[in-house]
Amino acid sequence: MKVKVAAVQAESVYGEEEWRNVDRAIRYMDEIKAIGGVQLVCFPEGYPGPAHGPLDSKGKFSAHPIDLLREKIREVGVYCACSDVVAHEELPNVYYLCHKLIGPNGEVLADHRRSQPDEPELNEYLFGGKRLFAPGPGPTVVETEIGVIGLLICSELWVPELPRIAMLMGAEILISPVNGHHTPSLHHDGSFDTPLWETWRCISRCRAAENNQFVIVTQNMFNSDYAGVGHIAGPESMLAAFKGTGIFTAELDMDRLHYLRDTLYAFTDLDSGALRSKQPVLGTRPGQQRIRRPEIYGKLVEPLPTDFDFDYYLKELALGRKLKTVAGRQAKK
């Protein structure tokens, strides 16, 4: 079986006018329908939102932007990964960054909440001043008719344990969309391309090879003068790479993936006669995801004093309350 994927490196609006991304997302879906044969669509992080602007979309819609997109997904009849930011259920000014998988009938099949959020200063830059993001429970994996799909977000892909856990949960296709730059910085100096994207493509190829899975990455194009990082990586090669704005596609050979996952090296593979087999020359180590010794990996779960504190948002909230109390007392004097 082959799965045709369309990843959207979307022309995106950042900030107060973010609500305009909904109409663009729907137009992208019409383009994908015209392409034909697409089974899985992948949008960027925080797209169509809301994420980078007001969470009420400035009152422009009678329904949530994701729900409006779901109607179009139902019409086109594809699986679709999309993203938004939602407010914490209990804590003020705290948020979750979400990555959703929508089924061909428009139903929400999975809702991944980023389990390793970015640092608060980076959050402020990316999400229009939203600083405090709570962590979700971990990788999200859902079984579908086109394969087992895992959901991560952005640099969660850089944490080897998370894609590995997703693979151990069964993920064959891993989607990890990126946000994107909207101003020059040390990550992007304003020139067309950036060294960071070459590293990102390297990371994706590593994850695809070490876990024998496909990895899909795309991003928001807030500035058309910047290069995009979009790519689709397989265990044996980079299937697609796209620096522009728009839609790029690739076919995922699930039968080949299953062969790579189910096979371990044997003399029949190493003998010259193997070249006469029906399988192409290997571009990766078959069965690599099975070559494991869990009993020696305990060090991975030992905390270190230098580890980032993902409960920072609780401490910032407590500090804010304390400062507010002190200010109130001083005002009464």
Helices and strands as residue ranges (DSSP letters): E 2-9, G 18-20, H 21-35, E 40-42, G 57-59, H 65-76, E 79-87, E 94-102, E 108-113, H 120-126, E 132-133, E 140-144, E 147-151, G 154-158, H 161-168, E 173-175, H 195-211, E 214-217, E 231-233, E 238-241, E 246-253, H 254-262, H 267-270, G 272-276, G 288-290, G 294-296, G 298-301, H 312-332
